């Protein structure tokens, strides 16, 4: 399953957003999400197939032990002894290991698809911040020169409060001069 792990790593490496190329990132998001979606589907299918094989192997081993309990070292066949013999059988252990690995990769794929969905949201936020900075005429971002990698929730809230206060002052000034009213 090394090739699958390599593919998982390769797709994960494509998730970071280059903020200097937001146009390309936006355009490529759907393609990347499609590739990740197909890969996730493959891994989930592999996990279901491995589970089916594990169940089949369990049944096959149980049947073999029931037919020849002595071959499995069982002197008296009980459900407990049968179960112990099944879970220690080499063929069953191999199938269990394959299923565990396939399920792990499917779980990693679920995380990858969630990250790709979050990436879409982050691209949208980065574009919004970029546009806001680019077209800002009130200089509400200019004095601090925002570094998009250092944007925090507190910083965003501070900017919102400052912009709201500035708009409030401007609207009060317009009311006092009669600008924008039908007087």
C-alpha positions as CSV (number, residue, x, y, z in Angstrom):
1,X,0.0,0.0,0.0
2,X,3.0,2.2,-0.2
3,X,1.8,3.7,-3.6
4,X,-1.5,4.7,-2.0
5,X,0.4,6.3,0.9
6,X,2.6,8.2,-1.6
7,X,-0.5,9.4,-3.5
8,X,-2.1,10.5,-0.2
9,X,1.1,12.5,0.7
10,X,1.2,14.0,-2.8
11,X,-2.4,15.2,-2.6
12,X,-1.8,16.5,0.9
13,X,1.2,18.5,-0.3
14,X,-1.0,20.3,-2.9
15,X,-3.3,21.7,-0.2
16,X,-1.3,24.8,1.0
17,X,-2.5,28.0,-0.6
18,X,-0.1,30.3,-2.5
19,X,-1.5,33.7,-1.6
20,X,0.5,35.3,-4.4
21,X,-1.4,33.2,-7.0
22,X,-5.0,33.4,-5.7
23,X,-6.5,33.3,-9.2
24,X,-4.8,30.0,-10.1
25,X,-5.6,28.6,-6.7
26,X,-9.3,29.4,-7.2
27,X,-9.3,28.0,-10.7
28,X,-7.5,24.8,-9.6
29,X,-9.6,24.1,-6.5
30,X,-12.4,22.2,-8.3
31,X,-9.8,20.1,-10.1
32,X,-7.9,19.3,-6.9
33,X,-11.1,18.6,-5.1
34,X,-12.2,16.2,-7.9
35,X,-8.9,14.3,-7.7
36,X,-9.1,14.0,-4.0
37,X,-12.7,12.9,-4.2
38,X,-11.9,10.1,-6.6
39,X,-8.9,9.0,-4.5
40,X,-11.0,9.0,-1.4
41,X,-13.6,6.9,-3.1
42,X,-11.0,4.4,-4.2
43,X,-9.6,4.1,-0.6
44,X,-13.1,3.6,0.8
45,X,-13.8,0.9,-1.8
46,X,-10.5,-0.8,-0.9
47,X,-11.4,-0.7,2.8
48,X,-14.8,-2.3,2.1
49,X,-13.2,-4.9,-0.1
50,X,-10.6,-5.7,2.7
51,X,-13.4,-6.0,5.2
52,X,-15.3,-8.4,3.0
53,X,-12.1,-10.4,2.5
54,X,-11.6,-10.5,6.3
55,X,-15.1,-11.8,6.8
56,X,-14.6,-14.4,4.1
57,X,-11.3,-15.5,5.6
58,X,-12.8,-15.7,9.1
59,X,-15.5,-18.0,7.7
60,X,-13.1,-20.1,5.8
61,X,-10.8,-20.5,8.8
62,X,-13.7,-21.3,11.1
63,X,-15.0,-24.0,8.7
64,X,-11.5,-25.5,8.4
65,X,-11.1,-25.7,12.2
66,X,-14.6,-27.2,12.7
67,X,-13.8,-29.9,10.2
68,X,-10.4,-30.6,11.8
69,X,-10.1,-29.2,15.4
70,X,-7.1,-31.4,16.1
71,X,-5.1,-29.7,13.3
72,X,-5.6,-26.4,15.1
73,X,-4.5,-27.9,18.5
74,X,-8.1,-28.0,19.9
75,X,-8.9,-31.2,21.9
76,X,-12.5,-30.1,22.7
77,X,-14.3,-27.9,20.2
78,X,-16.1,-25.0,22.0
79,X,-17.1,-21.6,20.7
80,X,-14.4,-20.0,22.9
81,X,-11.7,-22.4,21.6
82,X,-12.9,-21.9,18.0
83,X,-12.7,-18.2,18.4
84,X,-9.2,-18.3,19.9
85,X,-8.0,-20.5,17.1
86,X,-9.5,-18.2,14.4
87,X,-8.0,-15.0,15.7
88,X,-4.5,-16.6,16.0
89,X,-4.6,-18.3,12.6
90,X,-2.0,-16.9,10.2
91,X,-4.4,-16.4,7.2
92,X,-6.8,-14.5,9.4
93,X,-4.1,-12.4,10.9
94,X,-2.9,-11.4,7.4
95,X,-6.4,-10.5,6.3
96,X,-6.9,-8.5,9.5
97,X,-3.6,-6.6,8.9
98,X,-4.6,-5.8,5.4
99,X,-8.0,-4.6,6.5
100,X,-6.5,-2.4,9.3
101,X,-4.2,-0.8,6.8
102,X,-7.0,-0.2,4.3
103,X,-9.2,1.3,7.0
104,X,-6.4,3.5,8.2
105,X,-5.9,4.9,4.7
106,X,-9.7,5.4,4.3
107,X,-9.7,7.4,7.6
108,X,-6.7,9.5,6.4
109,X,-8.6,10.1,3.2
110,X,-11.6,11.4,5.1
111,X,-9.3,13.9,6.8
112,X,-7.9,14.8,3.4
113,X,-11.4,15.5,1.9
114,X,-12.2,17.6,4.9
115,X,-9.0,19.6,4.5
116,X,-9.8,20.1,0.8
117,X,-13.2,21.5,1.8
118,X,-11.6,23.8,4.4
119,X,-9.1,24.9,1.7
120,X,-12.0,26.1,-0.4
121,X,-13.2,28.2,2.5
122,X,-9.7,29.5,3.2
123,X,-9.2,30.6,-0.5
124,X,-12.5,32.5,-0.3
125,X,-11.4,34.2,2.9
126,X,-8.0,35.0,1.4
127,X,-9.6,36.5,-1.7
128,X,-12.0,38.6,0.4
129,X,-9.1,39.9,2.5
130,X,-7.1,40.7,-0.6
131,X,-9.9,42.5,-2.3
132,X,-10.7,44.4,0.9
133,X,-7.1,45.6,1.1
134,X,-6.8,46.4,-2.6
135,X,-10.0,48.5,-2.8
136,X,-9.9,50.0,0.6
137,X,-10.4,53.8,0.3
138,X,-10.7,54.5,4.0
139,X,-7.1,53.4,4.7
140,X,-8.5,51.1,7.4
141,X,-5.8,48.5,6.5
142,X,-3.1,50.7,5.1
143,X,-1.4,51.8,8.3
144,X,-0.7,48.2,9.4
145,X,0.0,46.5,6.0
146,X,-1.7,43.2,6.7
147,X,0.3,40.1,6.4
148,X,-2.2,37.4,5.4
149,X,-0.2,34.8,7.2
150,X,-0.6,36.6,10.5
151,X,-4.4,37.4,10.4
152,X,-6.0,36.4,13.7
153,X,-9.6,36.6,14.9
154,X,-8.8,39.4,17.3
155,X,-7.2,41.4,14.5
156,X,-10.2,40.9,12.3
157,X,-12.5,42.0,15.2
158,X,-10.3,45.1,15.9
159,X,-10.5,46.1,12.2
160,X,-14.3,45.6,12.2
161,X,-14.7,47.7,15.3
162,X,-12.5,50.5,14.0
163,X,-14.3,50.5,10.6
164,X,-17.7,50.6,12.3
165,X,-16.5,53.5,14.5
166,X,-15.2,55.4,11.5
167,X,-18.5,54.9,9.6
168,X,-20.5,56.0,12.7
169,X,-18.4,59.2,12.8
170,X,-18.9,59.8,9.1
171,X,-22.6,59.3,9.3
172,X,-22.9,61.7,12.3
173,X,-20.9,64.3,10.3
174,X,-23.3,63.9,7.4
175,X,-26.3,64.3,9.7
176,X,-24.9,67.5,11.2
177,X,-24.2,69.1,7.8
178,X,-27.5,67.9,6.3
179,X,-25.6,65.9,3.6
180,X,-27.6,62.9,2.3
181,X,-30.9,64.1,3.7
182,X,-33.9,65.6,1.9
183,X,-33.9,68.8,3.8
